[in-house]
Amino acid sequence: MDAGPADLDRLAAAVAASARYRHVCPDLVRSIGACELGRRRSLKQAIKATKDRLHQAAGAYVERRTDYAAHLAALRQAAETGEREPFLQACAQAMASHTSSRERLPILGQFYATTLAGLSPLRSVLDVACGLNPLALPWLPLAAGAAYYAYDIYEDMMAFVSEFLRLAGMAGEARAVDVIAHCPARHVDLALLLKAIPCLERIDAAAGAHLLDTIAADHLLVSFPVRSLCGVAKGMPQSYEAHFVELIAGRGWAVRRFQFASELAFLVSR
Ligand SMILES: C[S@@+](CC[C@H](N)C(=O)[O-])C[C@H]1O[C@@H](n2cnc3c(N)ncnc32)[C@H](O)[C@@H]1O
């Protein structure tokens, strides 16, 4: 349709009024919305298409009514015990509210111990399209005084992660950002791009290549799911691996491959 700024305002307001997407950072809604207004025949169709794309990239992974306040209270209570085990349990319980980190829980210790073995204690970590993975930081080999930078599109989720970082005594920040439009360029020891490339490429087909170009990290841990959200595995690891090989072709980076029951990971060192 031939849309003007008022149509984009109406679209953004309609998306913000839906319970599922009201916490999504407005820049991303407007950038997807502008593209859909150009492709669809009516405002109604463009609103539906915008919500569909947000669902595929993000909404499908988040539980509808995640009670962040309750998770924070449980984490504070666990922290007050001064013991590691109750804190780990509270972290795992919170991570279960996001499909991506929930899938990783059964292999969490093994996942980080294997992929990051041999790296010196990390002084800085960037977690791109992080979901609730920052709650896995007690499983990471962090140096004393390390900083953690975490970005995803949900304002409520990032407010929670920000409180969590404070509770865990971490420097750094958690912020709601569209990492495609504003890829964090700060230099870090390790960047995590976990199961994120397929989601981001649903918004912008060039997002994977752009992030690999822009992220400034000595090491980059990139992963892909081995089956879809509805459990279908058909050829997924093979096609994601082929895509990743294509993305990094000609860059001369050292890459190590790790296959887990629920995730295929690559540690890139450069
Ligand atoms: C499959 S999940 C992976 C989450 C996390 N990295 C993990 O593996 O546990 C994809 C994440 O990308 C986030 N996301 C989607 N589009 C984004 C964008 N444009 N900017 C930042 N985050 C985005 C979603 O909200 C979702 O949390």
The ligand as an SDF file (V2000), in Angstrom:
LIG
                    3D

 27 29  0  0  0  0  0  0  0  0999 V2000
   16.2340  -18.4980   19.8220 C   0  0  0  0  0  0  0  0  0  0  0  0
   16.2570  -17.1940   20.9480 S   0  0  0  0  0  0  0  0  0  0  0  0
   17.9050  -17.3000   21.5780 C   0  0  0  0  0  0  0  0  0  0  0  0
   18.0320  -16.6960   22.9550 C   0  0  0  0  0  0  0  0  0  0  0  0
   19.4190  -16.8950   23.6250 C   0  0  0  0  0  0  0  0  0  0  0  0
   20.4780  -16.4240   22.7930 N   0  0  0  0  0  0  0  0  0  0  0  0
   19.6270  -18.3440   23.9660 C   0  0  0  0  0  0  0  0  0  0  0  0
   20.1640  -19.1000   23.1550 O   0  0  0  0  0  0  0  0  0  0  0  0
   19.2070  -18.7540   25.0600 O   0  0  0  0  0  0  0  0  0  0  0  0
   16.3760  -15.7750   19.9230 C   0  0  0  0  0  0  0  0  0  0  0  0
   16.3420  -14.4810   20.6920 C   0  0  0  0  0  0  0  0  0  0  0  0
   16.5460  -13.4080   19.7640 O   0  0  0  0  0  0  0  0  0  0  0  0
   15.8370  -12.2930   20.2450 C   0  0  0  0  0  0  0  0  0  0  0  0
   15.7170  -11.3470   19.1220 N   0  0  0  0  0  0  0  0  0  0  0  0
   14.9900  -11.4720   17.9880 C   0  0  0  0  0  0  0  0  0  0  0  0
   15.1650  -10.4120   17.1940 N   0  0  0  0  0  0  0  0  0  0  0  0
   16.0420   -9.5790   17.8270 C   0  0  0  0  0  0  0  0  0  0  0  0
   16.6240   -8.3090   17.4810 C   0  0  0  0  0  0  0  0  0  0  0  0
   16.3340   -7.7230   16.3360 N   0  0  0  0  0  0  0  0  0  0  0  0
   17.4660   -7.7400   18.3740 N   0  0  0  0  0  0  0  0  0  0  0  0
   17.7580   -8.3670   19.5500 C   0  0  0  0  0  0  0  0  0  0  0  0
   17.2450   -9.5600   19.9130 N   0  0  0  0  0  0  0  0  0  0  0  0
   16.3950  -10.1700   19.0590 C   0  0  0  0  0  0  0  0  0  0  0  0
   14.5270  -12.9030   20.7020 C   0  0  0  0  0  0  0  0  0  0  0  0
   13.7880  -12.0730   21.5660 O   0  0  0  0  0  0  0  0  0  0  0  0
   15.0220  -14.1840   21.3730 C   0  0  0  0  0  0  0  0  0  0  0  0
   15.2530  -13.9900   22.7570 O   0  0  0  0  0  0  0  0  0  0  0  0
  1  2  1  0
  2  3  1  0
  2 10  1  0
  3  4  1  0
  4  5  1  0
  5  6  1  0
  5  7  1  0
  7  8  2  0
  7  9  1  0
 10 11  1  0
 11 12  1  0
 11 26  1  0
 12 13  1  0
 13 14  1  0
 13 24  1  0
 14 15  1  0
 14 23  1  0
 15 16  2  0
 16 17  1  0
 17 18  1  0
 17 23  2  0
 18 19  1  0
 18 20  2  0
 20 21  1  0
 21 22  2  0
 22 23  1  0
 24 25  1  0
 24 26  1  0
 26 27  1  0
M  CHG  2   2   1   9  -1
M  END
$$$$
